[in-house]
């Protein structure tokens, strides 16, 4: 069911995006990969072509509307369609509000919310024209629960979760466009590297003591959702490490 699908992935240069691209390619999908780090995308392209997969890469900053439009158009120009969008690009520079890391707040809003909106806007006209499609948004447990030092990050992920449900209600029944919201707990990715608030050192140490989810775990969940029968809309998948309490 996934074989031959054209799948667009944002934030594909590392972590969940990179692993998902490899996983879906092995399952027979054609990958359209976008990210800021073109050198990492070149590595992904080589890895996929080494396994005889098909991939198109483009430099992408999801905070720029035109970049998102260009990525979608490149897929349609070459393959004539976009079957799936995976909104994966995201940042998590956790900090206490009192420390006023406002530049980081701005960046999170731009990437985690606007990036999802821009990329979605870029693919919807093509999906509506084809009367089919699937949008997968990578939210977080933080899209359900709020925790200290996560106020702004949680707010952005709550927005993604809410947006996903709104999309489902608007597009699934009327336009045959399925919507899935993936909500991982702690995953071993580069996300923690964006944290600059030194007062969170204790938090980071506690995370290191936990056996986290792996990017492959999330890629497998995404594969399950996309590969499900056409009559089945996997709306939400929430995944935590066994050792994560909240």
C-alpha atoms as an extended CHARMM CRD file, in Angstrom:
* protein
*
       246  EXT
         1         1  UNK       CA              0.0000000000        0.0000000000        0.0000000000  PROA      1               0.0000000000
         2         2  UNK       CA              2.9450000000        2.3200000000        0.6140000000  PROA      2               0.0000000000
         3         3  UNK       CA              4.8670000000        1.2100000000       -2.4800000000  PROA      3               0.0000000000
         4         4  UNK       CA              4.9930000000        3.9870000000       -5.0770000000  PROA      4               0.0000000000
         5         5  UNK       CA              3.7660000000        6.7310000000       -2.7390000000  PROA      5               0.0000000000
         6         6  UNK       CA              5.5110000000       10.1030000000       -3.0150000000  PROA      6               0.0000000000
         7         7  UNK       CA              6.3070000000       11.2110000000        0.5250000000  PROA      7               0.0000000000
         8         8  UNK       CA              7.5740000000       14.6660000000        1.4870000000  PROA      8               0.0000000000
         9         9  UNK       CA              9.4960000000       14.9080000000        4.7840000000  PROA      9               0.0000000000
        10        10  UNK       CA             10.6300000000       18.1240000000        6.4820000000  PROA      10              0.0000000000
        11        11  UNK       CA             13.5470000000       18.1390000000        8.9120000000  PROA      11              0.0000000000
        12        12  UNK       CA             14.9360000000       15.0760000000        7.1510000000  PROA      12              0.0000000000
        13        13  UNK       CA             18.6260000000       15.6910000000        7.8610000000  PROA      13              0.0000000000
        14        14  UNK       CA             18.7900000000       13.8260000000       11.1860000000  PROA      14              0.0000000000
        15        15  UNK       CA             16.9090000000       11.9330000000       13.8730000000  PROA      15              0.0000000000
        16        16  UNK       CA             13.2860000000       11.0100000000       13.2450000000  PROA      16              0.0000000000
        17        17  UNK       CA             13.1760000000       12.5960000000        9.7910000000  PROA      17              0.0000000000
        18        18  UNK       CA             16.3160000000       10.8660000000        8.5300000000  PROA      18              0.0000000000
        19        19  UNK       CA             15.3410000000        7.4680000000        9.9210000000  PROA      19              0.0000000000
        20        20  UNK       CA             11.7770000000        7.7700000000        8.6520000000  PROA      20              0.0000000000
        21        21  UNK       CA             13.0360000000        8.5860000000        5.1640000000  PROA      21              0.0000000000
        22        22  UNK       CA             15.1850000000        5.4410000000        5.1580000000  PROA      22              0.0000000000
        23        23  UNK       CA             12.3730000000        3.3020000000        6.5690000000  PROA      23              0.0000000000
        24        24  UNK       CA              9.7260000000        4.4680000000        4.1030000000  PROA      24              0.0000000000
        25        25  UNK       CA             12.1500000000        4.1730000000        1.2110000000  PROA      25              0.0000000000
        26        26  UNK       CA             12.8260000000        0.5300000000        2.1300000000  PROA      26              0.0000000000
        27        27  UNK       CA              9.0510000000        0.0050000000        2.0510000000  PROA      27              0.0000000000
        28        28  UNK       CA              8.9480000000        1.2550000000       -1.5390000000  PROA      28              0.0000000000
        29        29  UNK       CA              8.1100000000        4.9520000000       -1.2070000000  PROA      29              0.0000000000
        30        30  UNK       CA              9.6760000000        7.7830000000       -3.1880000000  PROA      30              0.0000000000
        31        31  UNK       CA             11.1540000000       10.3390000000       -0.7740000000  PROA      31              0.0000000000
        32        32  UNK       CA             11.1900000000       14.1290000000       -1.1150000000  PROA      32              0.0000000000
        33        33  UNK       CA             13.4960000000       15.3070000000        1.6730000000  PROA      33              0.0000000000
        34        34  UNK       CA             13.9390000000       18.8650000000        2.8860000000  PROA      34              0.0000000000
        35        35  UNK       CA             16.1470000000       20.3720000000        5.5980000000  PROA      35              0.0000000000
        36        36  UNK       CA             18.5140000000       23.2770000000        6.2080000000  PROA      36              0.0000000000
        37        37  UNK       CA             21.6760000000       21.1290000000        6.2440000000  PROA      37              0.0000000000
        38        38  UNK       CA             22.1940000000       20.1220000000        2.6400000000  PROA      38              0.0000000000
        39        39  UNK       CA             25.3200000000       18.0990000000        3.4820000000  PROA      39              0.0000000000
        40        40  UNK       CA             23.2550000000       15.8320000000        5.7290000000  PROA      40              0.0000000000
        41        41  UNK       CA             20.6480000000       15.4950000000        2.9900000000  PROA      41              0.0000000000
        42        42  UNK       CA             23.3670000000       14.4200000000        0.5880000000  PROA      42              0.0000000000
        43        43  UNK       CA             24.2720000000       11.6480000000        3.0530000000  PROA      43              0.0000000000
        44        44  UNK       CA             20.6170000000       10.6140000000        3.1940000000  PROA      44              0.0000000000
        45        45  UNK       CA             20.4180000000       10.5890000000       -0.5990000000  PROA      45              0.0000000000
        46        46  UNK       CA             23.4460000000        8.3000000000       -0.8120000000  PROA      46              0.0000000000
        47        47  UNK       CA             22.0500000000        5.9470000000        1.8350000000  PROA      47              0.0000000000
        48        48  UNK       CA             18.7090000000        5.6860000000        0.0390000000  PROA      48              0.0000000000
        49        49  UNK       CA             20.2520000000        5.2270000000       -3.3940000000  PROA      49              0.0000000000
        50        50  UNK       CA             22.5490000000        2.5590000000       -1.9640000000  PROA      50              0.0000000000
        51        51  UNK       CA             19.3880000000        0.6050000000       -1.1210000000  PROA      51              0.0000000000
        52        52  UNK       CA             18.0490000000        1.2720000000       -4.6450000000  PROA      52              0.0000000000
        53        53  UNK       CA             15.5480000000        3.8540000000       -3.4510000000  PROA      53              0.0000000000
        54        54  UNK       CA             14.2990000000        7.0050000000       -5.1600000000  PROA      54              0.0000000000
        55        55  UNK       CA             14.9000000000       10.3810000000       -3.4700000000  PROA      55              0.0000000000
        56        56  UNK       CA             14.8320000000       14.0700000000       -4.3070000000  PROA      56              0.0000000000
        57        57  UNK       CA             16.4700000000       16.5080000000       -1.8770000000  PROA      57              0.0000000000
        58        58  UNK       CA             16.0420000000       20.2620000000       -1.4710000000  PROA      58              0.0000000000
        59        59  UNK       CA             17.4250000000       22.7580000000        1.0020000000  PROA      59              0.0000000000
        60        60  UNK       CA             14.4940000000       23.8390000000        3.1470000000  PROA      60              0.0000000000
        61        61  UNK       CA             13.9300000000       26.3870000000        5.8870000000  PROA      61              0.0000000000
        62        62  UNK       CA             10.3430000000       25.7890000000        7.0030000000  PROA      62              0.0000000000
        63        63  UNK       CA             10.1270000000       29.3370000000        8.3740000000  PROA      63              0.0000000000
        64        64  UNK       CA             10.2400000000       30.5730000000        4.7640000000  PROA      64              0.0000000000
        65        65  UNK       CA              6.9790000000       30.1320000000        2.9200000000  PROA      65              0.0000000000
        66        66  UNK       CA              8.6030000000       30.0740000000       -0.4820000000  PROA      66              0.0000000000
        67        67  UNK       CA             10.9690000000       27.2720000000        0.5380000000  PROA      67              0.0000000000
        68        68  UNK       CA              7.9790000000       25.1390000000        1.5290000000  PROA      68              0.0000000000
        69        69  UNK       CA              6.1870000000       25.9190000000       -1.7300000000  PROA      69              0.0000000000
        70        70  UNK       CA              9.3170000000       25.1660000000       -3.7600000000  PROA      70              0.0000000000
        71        71  UNK       CA              9.7550000000       21.7710000000       -2.0760000000  PROA      71              0.0000000000
        72        72  UNK       CA              6.1630000000       20.7700000000       -2.8070000000  PROA      72              0.0000000000
        73        73  UNK       CA              6.3750000000       22.0100000000       -6.3850000000  PROA      73              0.0000000000
        74        74  UNK       CA              9.6050000000       20.0910000000       -6.9950000000  PROA      74              0.0000000000
        75        75  UNK       CA              7.7960000000       16.8850000000       -6.0140000000  PROA      75              0.0000000000
        76        76  UNK       CA              4.8470000000       17.5860000000       -8.2930000000  PROA      76              0.0000000000
        77        77  UNK       CA              7.0610000000       18.6960000000      -11.1800000000  PROA      77              0.0000000000
        78        78  UNK       CA              9.0490000000       15.4370000000      -11.0870000000  PROA      78              0.0000000000
        79        79  UNK       CA              6.5180000000       12.8740000000       -9.9020000000  PROA      79              0.0000000000
        80        80  UNK       CA              3.1430000000       14.4960000000      -10.5940000000  PROA      80              0.0000000000
        81        81  UNK       CA              1.7680000000       14.1460000000       -7.0680000000  PROA      81              0.0000000000
        82        82  UNK       CA              2.3170000000       14.3000000000       -3.3170000000  PROA      82              0.0000000000
        83        83  UNK       CA              0.7400000000       11.4010000000       -1.4320000000  PROA      83              0.0000000000
        84        84  UNK       CA              2.0450000000       12.1210000000        2.0630000000  PROA      84              0.0000000000
        85        85  UNK       CA              3.4670000000       15.0860000000        3.9640000000  PROA      85              0.0000000000
        86        86  UNK       CA              5.3800000000       14.4370000000        7.1830000000  PROA      86              0.0000000000
        87        87  UNK       CA              5.7520000000       17.6630000000        9.1610000000  PROA      87              0.0000000000
        88        88  UNK       CA              8.7640000000       16.6770000000       11.2160000000  PROA      88              0.0000000000
        89        89  UNK       CA             10.9480000000       19.8170000000       11.4940000000  PROA      89              0.0000000000
        90        90  UNK       CA             10.9990000000       21.1110000000       15.0620000000  PROA      90              0.0000000000
        91        91  UNK       CA             13.0170000000       22.7200000000       17.8600000000  PROA      91              0.0000000000
        92        92  UNK       CA             12.9690000000       22.2620000000       21.6500000000  PROA      92              0.0000000000
        93        93  UNK       CA             15.0710000000       24.9290000000       23.3950000000  PROA      93              0.0000000000
        94        94  UNK       CA             13.4330000000       24.4800000000       26.8030000000  PROA      94              0.0000000000
        95        95  UNK       CA             13.8270000000       27.3180000000       29.2950000000  PROA      95              0.0000000000
        96        96  UNK       CA             12.0660000000       28.9060000000       32.2300000000  PROA      96              0.0000000000
        97        97  UNK       CA              9.9140000000       31.8440000000       31.1360000000  PROA      97              0.0000000000
        98        98  UNK       CA             11.5340000000       34.0920000000       33.7690000000  PROA      98              0.0000000000
        99        99  UNK       CA             14.8400000000       33.7910000000       31.9030000000  PROA      99              0.0000000000
       100       100  UNK       CA             13.2760000000       35.6180000000       28.9620000000  PROA      100             0.0000000000
       101       101  UNK       CA             14.8970000000       33.7420000000       26.0940000000  PROA      101             0.0000000000
       102       102  UNK       CA             12.5680000000       35.5480000000       23.7240000000  PROA      102             0.0000000000
       103       103  UNK       CA             14.6300000000       34.9060000000       20.5960000000  PROA      103             0.0000000000
       104       104  UNK       CA             14.2500000000       31.1870000000       21.2850000000  PROA      104             0.0000000000
       105       105  UNK       CA             10.4980000000       31.6090000000       21.7650000000  PROA      105             0.0000000000
       106       106  UNK       CA             10.2880000000       33.3250000000       18.3910000000  PROA      106             0.0000000000
       107       107  UNK       CA             12.2630000000       30.5600000000       16.7300000000  PROA      107             0.0000000000
       108       108  UNK       CA             10.0570000000       27.8480000000       18.2320000000  PROA      108             0.0000000000
       109       109  UNK       CA              6.8860000000       29.5830000000       17.0650000000  PROA      109             0.0000000000
       110       110  UNK       CA              8.3720000000       30.0580000000       13.6020000000  PROA      110             0.0000000000
       111       111  UNK       CA              9.5800000000       26.4590000000       13.1740000000  PROA      111             0.0000000000
       112       112  UNK       CA              7.1400000000       24.4130000000       15.2590000000  PROA      112             0.0000000000
       113       113  UNK       CA              3.9430000000       26.2350000000       14.2940000000  PROA      113             0.0000000000
       114       114  UNK       CA              4.4740000000       28.3730000000       11.2050000000  PROA      114             0.0000000000
       115       115  UNK       CA              6.6540000000       25.7060000000        9.6060000000  PROA      115             0.0000000000
       116       116  UNK       CA              3.8440000000       23.1750000000        9.9350000000  PROA      116             0.0000000000
       117       117  UNK       CA              1.3230000000       25.6580000000        8.5470000000  PROA      117             0.0000000000
       118       118  UNK       CA              3.5050000000       26.6810000000        5.6030000000  PROA      118             0.0000000000
       119       119  UNK       CA              4.3600000000       23.1110000000        4.6120000000  PROA      119             0.0000000000
       120       120  UNK       CA              0.7410000000       22.0250000000        4.9300000000  PROA      120             0.0000000000
       121       121  UNK       CA             -0.4220000000       24.9630000000        2.8460000000  PROA      121             0.0000000000
       122       122  UNK       CA              2.0930000000       23.9930000000        0.1630000000  PROA      122             0.0000000000
       123       123  UNK       CA              0.7240000000       20.4610000000       -0.2960000000  PROA      123             0.0000000000
       124       124  UNK       CA             -3.0280000000       20.8480000000        0.2740000000  PROA      124             0.0000000000
       125       125  UNK       CA             -3.8770000000       22.1770000000       -3.2240000000  PROA      125             0.0000000000
       126       126  UNK       CA             -2.1650000000       19.1430000000       -4.7970000000  PROA      126             0.0000000000
       127       127  UNK       CA             -3.8900000000       16.6910000000       -2.4400000000  PROA      127             0.0000000000
       128       128  UNK       CA             -7.2740000000       18.3050000000       -3.0350000000  PROA      128             0.0000000000
       129       129  UNK       CA             -6.7030000000       18.0660000000       -6.7830000000  PROA      129             0.0000000000
       130       130  UNK       CA             -5.9160000000       14.3430000000       -6.4500000000  PROA      130             0.0000000000
       131       131  UNK       CA             -8.7710000000       13.8110000000       -3.9600000000  PROA      131             0.0000000000
       132       132  UNK       CA             -6.4350000000       11.8970000000       -1.6880000000  PROA      132             0.0000000000
       133       133  UNK       CA             -3.5040000000       12.4150000000        0.6540000000  PROA      133             0.0000000000
       134       134  UNK       CA             -2.1250000000       11.9390000000        4.1310000000  PROA      134             0.0000000000
       135       135  UNK       CA             -0.6740000000       14.5660000000        6.4750000000  PROA      135             0.0000000000
       136       136  UNK       CA              1.4240000000       13.3310000000        9.4010000000  PROA      136             0.0000000000
       137       137  UNK       CA              2.3100000000       15.9160000000       12.0420000000  PROA      137             0.0000000000
       138       138  UNK       CA              5.0230000000       15.1940000000       14.5940000000  PROA      138             0.0000000000
       139       139  UNK       CA              3.7720000000       16.7150000000       17.8250000000  PROA      139             0.0000000000
       140       140  UNK       CA              4.9040000000       15.5110000000       21.2650000000  PROA      140             0.0000000000
       141       141  UNK       CA              3.7440000000       14.3770000000       24.6720000000  PROA      141             0.0000000000
       142       142  UNK       CA              4.2670000000       18.1010000000       25.2890000000  PROA      142             0.0000000000
       143       143  UNK       CA              1.2290000000       18.6230000000       23.0790000000  PROA      143             0.0000000000
       144       144  UNK       CA             -0.8510000000       17.0540000000       25.8540000000  PROA      144             0.0000000000
       145       145  UNK       CA              1.0160000000       17.8240000000       29.0790000000  PROA      145             0.0000000000
       146       146  UNK       CA              2.7020000000       20.9960000000       30.3250000000  PROA      146             0.0000000000
       147       147  UNK       CA              5.8340000000       20.9070000000       32.4580000000  PROA      147             0.0000000000
       148       148  UNK       CA              8.1520000000       23.5030000000       34.0510000000  PROA      148             0.0000000000
       149       149  UNK       CA             10.5690000000       25.0790000000       31.5750000000  PROA      149             0.0000000000
       150       150  UNK       CA              8.3840000000       23.8080000000       28.7610000000  PROA      150             0.0000000000
       151       151  UNK       CA              5.7530000000       26.5400000000       28.6770000000  PROA      151             0.0000000000
       152       152  UNK       CA              6.5250000000       27.8750000000       25.2100000000  PROA      152             0.0000000000
       153       153  UNK       CA              7.5600000000       24.5450000000       23.7080000000  PROA      153             0.0000000000
       154       154  UNK       CA              4.4140000000       22.9030000000       25.0600000000  PROA      154             0.0000000000
       155       155  UNK       CA              2.3410000000       25.7580000000       23.6700000000  PROA      155             0.0000000000
       156       156  UNK       CA              3.7590000000       25.1500000000       20.1860000000  PROA      156             0.0000000000
       157       157  UNK       CA              3.1100000000       21.4140000000       20.3860000000  PROA      157             0.0000000000
       158       158  UNK       CA             -0.4060000000       21.9360000000       21.7550000000  PROA      158             0.0000000000
       159       159  UNK       CA             -0.9340000000       24.0480000000       18.6300000000  PROA      159             0.0000000000
       160       160  UNK       CA              0.2680000000       21.2060000000       16.3810000000  PROA      160             0.0000000000
       161       161  UNK       CA             -2.0350000000       18.7260000000       18.1130000000  PROA      161             0.0000000000
       162       162  UNK       CA             -5.0150000000       21.0620000000       17.8220000000  PROA      162             0.0000000000
       163       163  UNK       CA             -4.2000000000       21.8630000000       14.1960000000  PROA      163             0.0000000000
       164       164  UNK       CA             -4.0490000000       18.1470000000       13.3990000000  PROA      164             0.0000000000
       165       165  UNK       CA             -7.5350000000       17.5440000000       14.7850000000  PROA      165             0.0000000000
       166       166  UNK       CA             -8.8940000000       20.5690000000       12.9380000000  PROA      166             0.0000000000
       167       167  UNK       CA             -7.3700000000       19.3020000000        9.6870000000  PROA      167             0.0000000000
       168       168  UNK       CA             -8.9040000000       15.8820000000       10.2250000000  PROA      168             0.0000000000
       169       169  UNK       CA            -12.3710000000       17.3220000000       10.7140000000  PROA      169             0.0000000000
       170       170  UNK       CA            -12.0400000000       19.5860000000        7.6980000000  PROA      170             0.0000000000
       171       171  UNK       CA            -10.3200000000       17.3040000000        5.1970000000  PROA      171             0.0000000000
       172       172  UNK       CA            -10.7120000000       13.6130000000        5.9730000000  PROA      172             0.0000000000
       173       173  UNK       CA            -14.4090000000       13.0000000000        5.3310000000  PROA      173             0.0000000000
       174       174  UNK       CA            -14.8320000000       15.7350000000        2.7240000000  PROA      174             0.0000000000
       175       175  UNK       CA            -11.6190000000       15.3390000000        0.7260000000  PROA      175             0.0000000000
       176       176  UNK       CA            -10.2250000000       11.8600000000        1.4930000000  PROA      176             0.0000000000
       177       177  UNK       CA             -7.1160000000       13.3650000000        3.1200000000  PROA      177             0.0000000000
       178       178  UNK       CA             -6.1020000000       11.3960000000        6.2010000000  PROA      178             0.0000000000
       179       179  UNK       CA             -4.4330000000       13.1070000000        9.1650000000  PROA      179             0.0000000000
       180       180  UNK       CA             -2.2120000000       11.5540000000       11.8230000000  PROA      180             0.0000000000
       181       181  UNK       CA             -0.6650000000       13.2180000000       14.8630000000  PROA      181             0.0000000000
       182       182  UNK       CA              2.3770000000       11.4250000000       16.3100000000  PROA      182             0.0000000000
       183       183  UNK       CA              3.0980000000       12.3250000000       19.9550000000  PROA      183             0.0000000000
       184       184  UNK       CA              6.4240000000       10.9110000000       21.1590000000  PROA      184             0.0000000000
       185       185  UNK       CA              7.8730000000       11.1230000000       24.6320000000  PROA      185             0.0000000000
       186       186  UNK       CA             11.6400000000       11.2720000000       25.1100000000  PROA      186             0.0000000000
       187       187  UNK       CA             13.4750000000       10.2370000000       21.9330000000  PROA      187             0.0000000000
       188       188  UNK       CA             17.2280000000        9.9640000000       21.4380000000  PROA      188             0.0000000000
       189       189  UNK       CA             17.6650000000       12.7750000000       18.8920000000  PROA      189             0.0000000000
       190       190  UNK       CA             19.4410000000       16.1280000000       18.5880000000  PROA      190             0.0000000000
       191       191  UNK       CA             16.4970000000       18.0100000000       20.1710000000  PROA      191             0.0000000000
       192       192  UNK       CA             18.1690000000       18.3620000000       23.5710000000  PROA      192             0.0000000000
       193       193  UNK       CA             21.1570000000       20.0060000000       21.8810000000  PROA      193             0.0000000000
       194       194  UNK       CA             19.0620000000       23.1400000000       21.3580000000  PROA      194             0.0000000000
       195       195  UNK       CA             18.6710000000       23.7420000000       25.1090000000  PROA      195             0.0000000000
       196       196  UNK       CA             20.7940000000       26.7020000000       26.2330000000  PROA      196             0.0000000000
       197       197  UNK       CA             19.2700000000       27.3390000000       29.6920000000  PROA      197             0.0000000000
       198       198  UNK       CA             22.0340000000       26.2560000000       32.1030000000  PROA      198             0.0000000000
       199       199  UNK       CA             19.5260000000       25.8390000000       34.9360000000  PROA      199             0.0000000000
       200       200  UNK       CA             18.1670000000       22.7730000000       33.1310000000  PROA      200             0.0000000000
       201       201  UNK       CA             21.3220000000       20.7300000000       33.6060000000  PROA      201             0.0000000000
       202       202  UNK       CA             19.5690000000       18.5860000000       36.2140000000  PROA      202             0.0000000000
       203       203  UNK       CA             16.7350000000       17.8750000000       33.8080000000  PROA      203             0.0000000000
       204       204  UNK       CA             19.1690000000       16.8150000000       31.1030000000  PROA      204             0.0000000000
       205       205  UNK       CA             20.9680000000       14.4930000000       33.5240000000  PROA      205             0.0000000000
       206       206  UNK       CA             17.6780000000       12.8350000000       34.5200000000  PROA      206             0.0000000000
       207       207  UNK       CA             16.8320000000       12.2650000000       30.8650000000  PROA      207             0.0000000000
       208       208  UNK       CA             20.1940000000       10.5690000000       30.3240000000  PROA      208             0.0000000000
       209       209  UNK       CA             19.3210000000        8.0200000000       33.0290000000  PROA      209             0.0000000000
       210       210  UNK       CA             16.2040000000        6.9680000000       31.1160000000  PROA      210             0.0000000000
       211       211  UNK       CA             16.1810000000        4.4880000000       28.2490000000  PROA      211             0.0000000000
       212       212  UNK       CA             14.7000000000        6.7190000000       25.5600000000  PROA      212             0.0000000000
       213       213  UNK       CA             12.7450000000        5.8650000000       22.4670000000  PROA      213             0.0000000000
       214       214  UNK       CA             14.8090000000        5.5300000000       19.3040000000  PROA      214             0.0000000000
       215       215  UNK       CA             14.1160000000        7.3610000000       16.0590000000  PROA      215             0.0000000000
       216       216  UNK       CA             13.3440000000        3.9640000000       14.5250000000  PROA      216             0.0000000000
       217       217  UNK       CA             10.4600000000        3.4980000000       16.9930000000  PROA      217             0.0000000000
       218       218  UNK       CA              8.8270000000        6.6660000000       15.6790000000  PROA      218             0.0000000000
       219       219  UNK       CA              9.5770000000        5.7620000000       12.0690000000  PROA      219             0.0000000000
       220       220  UNK       CA              7.8240000000        2.4290000000       12.6060000000  PROA      220             0.0000000000
       221       221  UNK       CA              4.7620000000        4.2090000000       14.0010000000  PROA      221             0.0000000000
       222       222  UNK       CA              4.6660000000        6.5270000000       10.9990000000  PROA      222             0.0000000000
       223       223  UNK       CA              4.9780000000        3.5660000000        8.6500000000  PROA      223             0.0000000000
       224       224  UNK       CA              2.0580000000        1.8660000000       10.4040000000  PROA      224             0.0000000000
       225       225  UNK       CA             -0.1480000000        4.9370000000       10.0300000000  PROA      225             0.0000000000
       226       226  UNK       CA              0.6790000000        5.5020000000        6.3610000000  PROA      226             0.0000000000
       227       227  UNK       CA              0.4600000000        1.8220000000        5.4440000000  PROA      227             0.0000000000
       228       228  UNK       CA             -2.9370000000        1.3290000000        7.0790000000  PROA      228             0.0000000000
       229       229  UNK       CA             -5.9200000000        0.4950000000        4.8120000000  PROA      229             0.0000000000
       230       230  UNK       CA             -7.4940000000        3.4000000000        2.9210000000  PROA      230             0.0000000000
       231       231  UNK       CA            -10.6940000000        3.2420000000        4.9860000000  PROA      231             0.0000000000
       232       232  UNK       CA             -8.6960000000        3.5880000000        8.2240000000  PROA      232             0.0000000000
       233       233  UNK       CA             -7.5530000000        6.9520000000        9.6030000000  PROA      233             0.0000000000
       234       234  UNK       CA             -4.9810000000        6.5650000000       12.3780000000  PROA      234             0.0000000000
       235       235  UNK       CA             -5.6430000000        9.8980000000       14.0910000000  PROA      235             0.0000000000
       236       236  UNK       CA             -3.1670000000        9.8030000000       16.9800000000  PROA      236             0.0000000000
       237       237  UNK       CA             -0.2600000000        7.6950000000       18.1600000000  PROA      237             0.0000000000
       238       238  UNK       CA              1.1930000000        8.5330000000       21.5840000000  PROA      238             0.0000000000
       239       239  UNK       CA              4.4460000000        6.7510000000       22.4460000000  PROA      239             0.0000000000
       240       240  UNK       CA              6.4500000000        6.9980000000       25.6700000000  PROA      240             0.0000000000
       241       241  UNK       CA              9.5100000000        5.2030000000       26.9730000000  PROA      241             0.0000000000
       242       242  UNK       CA              8.5000000000        2.6880000000       29.6420000000  PROA      242             0.0000000000
       243       243  UNK       CA             10.5270000000        4.6950000000       32.1990000000  PROA      243             0.0000000000
       244       244  UNK       CA              8.8660000000        8.0420000000       31.4150000000  PROA      244             0.0000000000
       245       245  UNK       CA              6.2670000000        8.8820000000       34.0360000000  PROA      245             0.0000000000
       246       246  UNK       CA              4.7450000000       12.0270000000       32.4460000000  PROA      246             0.0000000000
